[in-house]
Amino acid sequence: MPSQSGLASLVLTLVELLRQLMEAQVIRRMDQGQLTESEIERAAISLQTMQAQVLALCEVLELSPESLNLELGEAGKLLPTPGSYYPGQPSREGTVLELLDRLITTGIVIEGDAEIGIAQIDLIKIKLRLMLSSTSALGS
């Protein structure tokens, strides 16, 4: 099955990236005293459950969990090595996760237009306006 698991590997990689982003945001809010003990416990259980499900799917698909950490050339790795990143602390190796975590924490707006077509015929026009921010930055 490993040769047929390219899409599954990509999906699991994205799920793990999102899980670690959520974990970083939970840690930030916990450190800032913005979460109650009940919220911290619920978040911890949910994050552990998600991690267990990713690991179980890796086993079923015969993927190593380490294979979910993509090497992106000059951009570095997608995810930090376990235990090497703590939100708000400088790290030795920059990763896409760390960059996204910082962008979410400070907030960013992205705007753009794209046209997609074939045979020099424009078929789809996309207008994109994306605001990426943690809910605490918005004053939820």
Residue pairs with C-beta under 8 A, 6 or more apart in sequence:
1 61
1 62
2 61
2 62
2 63
5 61
5 62
5 63
8 57
8 61
8 63
9 61
9 63
9 67
9 68
12 54
12 57
12 58
12 61
12 63
12 68
13 68
13 69
13 70
13 78
15 50
15 54
16 54
16 68
16 79
17 78
17 79
17 96
17 97
17 100
19 47
19 50
19 51
19 54
20 79
20 97
21 97
21 100
21 101
21 104
22 43
22 47
23 47
24 85
24 87
24 97
24 101
25 87
25 101
25 104
25 105
25 134
25 136
26 35
26 40
26 43
26 44
26 47
27 86
27 87
28 87
28 88
28 105
28 134
28 136
29 35
29 136
30 40
31 87
31 88
32 136
34 136
35 43
54 65
54 68
55 65
57 63
58 64
58 65
58 68
68 78
68 79
69 77
69 78
69 79
69 81
70 77
70 78
71 77
71 78
72 78
72 96
75 96
76 93
76 94
76 95
76 96
77 93
77 95
77 96
78 95
78 96
78 97
79 95
79 96
79 97
80 91
80 93
80 95
80 97
80 98
81 93
84 91
84 92
84 93
85 91
85 95
85 97
85 98
87 101
87 105
91 98
103 132
104 132
104 133
104 134
104 137
105 134
105 137
106 133
106 137
107 131
107 132
107 133
107 134
107 137
107 138
108 131
108 132
108 133
109 129
109 130
109 131
109 132
110 128
110 129
110 130
110 131
110 132
111 128
111 129
111 130
112 127
112 128
113 125
113 126
113 127
113 128
114 125
114 126
114 128
115 122
115 124
115 125
115 126
116 122
116 123
116 124
116 125
116 126
117 123
117 124
